[in-house]
Amino acid sequence: MFAIQATGGTTGFPKGVLITNRSLENTIAGCIASMPASKPVFLAVAPLTHAAGMVMQSVLAQGGCGVLFRKVDKEKILASIARFRISHVFLPPTVIYDLLEYPDVRTFDYSALRYLIYGAAPMSPARLRSAIEVFGPVLCQVYGQTESGLPNTFLSAADHFIDGKIADDRRLGSCGRATAFSKVAIIDERGRVVDRGEVGEIAIRGQGISPGYFNDAKASAEMSINGWHRTGDVGFQDAEGFFHIVDRRKDMIVSGGFNIYSAEVEAALSQHPDVHACAVIGVPDPKWGEAVKAVVELRNGRSLDAPALIAFCKTRIGSMKSPKSIEAIAALPRSPVGKILKRELRKPYWEGHDRLVS
């Protein structure tokens, strides 16, 4: 056994994932196969206890080295890319958003950068385009979990383009195709693989899968079905083989008998120029069971106009999926690796309730 690593804890109390030596080897091999380099230099901004640390392991395995920061410092990050000839950096989307809003972001030298890796949360296609325009054709997305290693799927820098132009929203909204050492499929509740285009749970097979959780036999048994690791992510695979995440299974909102995927609502909200970041949750509703609620971080100097934001969403995703209420807060609750903690946002609304209101 190599390590016991804590899960992100975004949907519940963190669990201890058993990481074997083979799991680690699989992750390093997958990263090198997807992001090869000669004597790379990794800029460690995100905590090394999770995905960033795994990417750094692959950098060290290729004869590279790392530059470690104690905290996020926008100017220092941007200046260090040229100063240390950084080839690899892993950042959650929220940090990339902050960098894009730095006044002098276009004045720095990014010529050494080969892989600006993002992951851990969805990224707005509009912001993704801006990042490509600023940093160059180096954006790439990794998808994986503590339980399955990474990358299970990979959206390469080349995948962000179609016929020489930055790709459309559908492609930019995907998490890529299965990598060399992972088998990825969409399964139904019985663990059967479904057809392309059909929505189900993203499932993984491979040498990187954890044998289970420390001292939690029940959770360990629930993480697999028919030989597949259940990720808890709802998604589909398109005709070209790209996988798309539509929501976390536990974050899906059931309103009036309809399944509403929070990620789709968040993607619509993120297109509004006043919105810096957002999270969509279901809150108790006596008529519909759950109602769609959005919590937003606004850009500097902007004020909340909830009716206008709701109307903005309706033009893009229709009335049924659009938020019924919107609240603005100074900062969304986040885990150390940058994931928004929706359970913290839901908690005050669901105290004293079951998951659905009768």
Backbone hydrogen bonds, N-H to C=O, Kabsch-Sander energy under -0.5 kcal/mol:
donor,donor_aa,acceptor,acceptor_aa,energy
2,F,19,I,-2.1
3,A,19,I,-2.0
5,Q,3,A,-0.5
5,Q,17,V,-2.6
7,T,15,K,-2.0
17,V,5,Q,-3.5
17,V,15,K,-0.7
18,L,212,G,-2.5
19,I,3,A,-3.2
19,I,17,V,-0.6
20,T,18,L,-0.6
24,L,20,T,-2.0
25,E,21,N,-2.5
26,N,22,R,-2.4
27,T,23,S,-2.1
28,I,24,L,-2.6
29,A,25,E,-2.5
30,G,26,N,-2.4
31,C,27,T,-2.5
32,I,28,I,-2.4
33,A,29,A,-2.5
34,S,30,G,-1.8
35,M,31,C,-3.0
39,K,37,A,-0.6
39,K,62,Q,-1.1
42,F,65,C,-2.7
43,L,88,H,-2.7
44,A,42,F,-0.7
44,A,67,V,-3.1
45,V,43,L,-0.9
46,A,90,F,-0.7
50,H,47,P,-1.1
52,A,47,P,-0.5
53,G,47,P,-0.6
53,G,50,H,-0.7
54,M,50,H,-1.5
55,V,51,A,-2.4
56,M,52,A,-2.3
57,Q,53,G,-1.8
58,S,54,M,-1.4
59,V,55,V,-1.7
60,L,56,M,-2.6
61,A,57,Q,-2.0
62,Q,58,S,-0.7
62,Q,59,V,-0.8
63,G,60,L,-1.8
64,G,59,V,-2.2
65,C,40,P,-1.7
67,V,42,F,-3.2
69,F,44,A,-2.4
73,D,71,K,-0.5
77,I,73,D,-2.7
78,L,74,K,-2.2
79,A,75,E,-2.6
80,S,76,K,-2.1
81,I,77,I,-1.0
82,A,78,L,-0.6
82,A,79,A,-0.5
83,R,79,A,-2.0
84,F,80,S,-2.7
86,I,81,I,-1.8
87,S,41,V,-2.2
88,H,41,V,-2.3
89,V,115,Y,-2.0
90,F,43,L,-0.8
91,L,89,V,-0.5
91,L,117,I,-2.8
95,V,92,P,-1.1
96,I,92,P,-1.6
97,Y,93,P,-2.6
98,D,94,T,-1.9
99,L,95,V,-2.4
100,L,96,I,-2.3
101,E,97,Y,-1.1
102,Y,99,L,-1.5
105,V,102,Y,-1.9
107,T,104,D,-2.2
108,F,105,V,-0.7
110,Y,108,F,-0.6
113,L,110,Y,-1.4
114,R,87,S,-2.1
115,Y,87,S,-2.6
116,L,138,V,-2.6
117,I,89,V,-2.9
117,I,115,Y,-0.9
118,Y,140,C,-2.5
119,G,91,L,-0.7
128,L,124,S,-2.4
129,R,125,P,-2.2
130,S,126,A,-1.7
131,A,127,R,-2.5
132,I,128,L,-2.2
133,E,129,R,-2.2
134,V,130,S,-1.9
135,F,131,A,-3.2
136,G,132,I,-1.7
138,V,136,G,-2.5
139,L,136,G,-0.6
140,C,116,L,-2.1
141,Q,155,L,-2.1
142,V,118,Y,-1.8
143,Y,153,T,-2.0
145,Q,149,G,-1.5
148,S,145,Q,-0.5
149,G,145,Q,-1.9
152,N,143,Y,-3.4
153,T,143,Y,-1.4
154,F,177,R,-2.1
155,L,141,Q,-2.4
156,S,154,F,-0.8
160,H,156,S,-0.7
160,H,157,A,-1.0
161,F,158,A,-1.7
162,I,165,K,-3.0
165,K,162,I,-1.6
167,A,160,H,-2.9
172,L,168,D,-2.5
173,G,169,D,-1.7
174,S,171,R,-1.8
175,C,243,F,-2.8
176,G,243,F,-0.6
177,R,154,F,-1.6
179,T,152,N,-1.9
182,S,179,T,-1.5
183,K,205,R,-2.7
184,V,182,S,-0.5
185,A,203,A,-2.3
187,I,185,A,-0.5
187,I,201,E,-2.6
188,D,192,R,-2.2
191,G,188,D,-1.9
194,V,186,I,-2.7
197,G,237,Q,-2.0
198,E,195,D,-1.8
200,G,235,G,-2.6
201,E,187,I,-2.6
202,I,233,D,-3.0
203,A,185,A,-3.0
204,I,229,H,-1.7
205,R,183,K,-2.5
209,I,206,G,-1.1
210,S,147,E,-3.3
214,F,16,G,-3.3
216,D,213,Y,-1.4
220,S,216,D,-2.0
221,A,217,A,-2.2
222,E,218,K,-1.8
223,M,219,A,-0.9
224,S,221,A,-1.0
225,I,228,W,-2.1
228,W,225,I,-2.5
229,H,204,I,-2.9
230,R,223,M,-3.5
230,R,228,W,-0.5
231,T,202,I,-1.9
231,T,229,H,-0.6
234,V,247,D,-3.5
235,G,200,G,-3.0
236,F,244,H,-1.9
238,D,242,F,-2.9
241,G,238,D,-1.8
243,F,176,G,-3.1
244,H,236,F,-2.7
246,V,234,V,-3.1
246,V,244,H,-0.5
247,D,234,V,-1.5
249,R,232,G,-3.7
251,D,248,R,-1.3
252,M,248,R,-0.9
252,M,249,R,-0.6
253,I,260,I,-2.7
255,S,253,I,-0.7
255,S,258,F,-2.3
256,G,254,V,-0.5
256,G,288,W,-2.8
258,F,255,S,-1.6
260,I,253,I,-3.5
260,I,258,F,-0.6
262,S,260,I,-0.6
263,A,246,V,-0.8
264,E,261,Y,-1.0
265,V,261,Y,-1.3
266,E,262,S,-2.7
267,A,263,A,-2.1
268,A,264,E,-1.5
269,L,265,V,-2.5
270,S,266,E,-2.4
271,Q,267,A,-0.5
271,Q,268,A,-1.1
272,H,269,L,-1.9
275,V,272,H,-1.5
276,H,274,D,-0.5
276,H,297,E,-2.8
277,A,297,E,-1.6
279,A,295,V,-2.3
281,I,293,K,-2.8
283,V,291,A,-2.3
285,D,289,G,-1.5
289,G,285,D,-1.9
290,E,288,W,-1.4
291,A,283,V,-2.6
293,K,281,I,-2.9
294,A,325,S,-2.4
295,V,279,A,-2.9
296,V,327,E,-2.7
297,E,277,A,-3.3
298,L,296,V,-0.5
299,R,274,D,-2.5
302,R,299,R,-2.2
309,L,305,D,-2.2
310,I,306,A,-2.6
311,A,307,P,-2.4
312,F,308,A,-2.2
313,C,309,L,-2.1
314,K,310,I,-2.2
315,T,311,A,-1.5
316,R,313,C,-1.5
317,I,313,C,-3.0
318,G,313,C,-0.6
318,G,314,K,-1.3
322,S,318,G,-1.0
324,K,292,V,-3.3
325,S,292,V,-1.0
327,E,294,A,-2.5
329,I,296,V,-2.4
335,S,339,K,-2.7
338,G,335,S,-2.2
341,L,333,P,-2.7
342,K,340,I,-1.3
343,R,10,T,-1.0
344,E,341,L,-1.0
345,L,341,L,-1.1
346,R,342,K,-2.7
347,K,343,R,-1.8
349,Y,346,R,-1.4
350,W,346,R,-1.6
351,E,347,K,-1.0
353,H,350,W,-2.4
357,V,289,G,-0.8
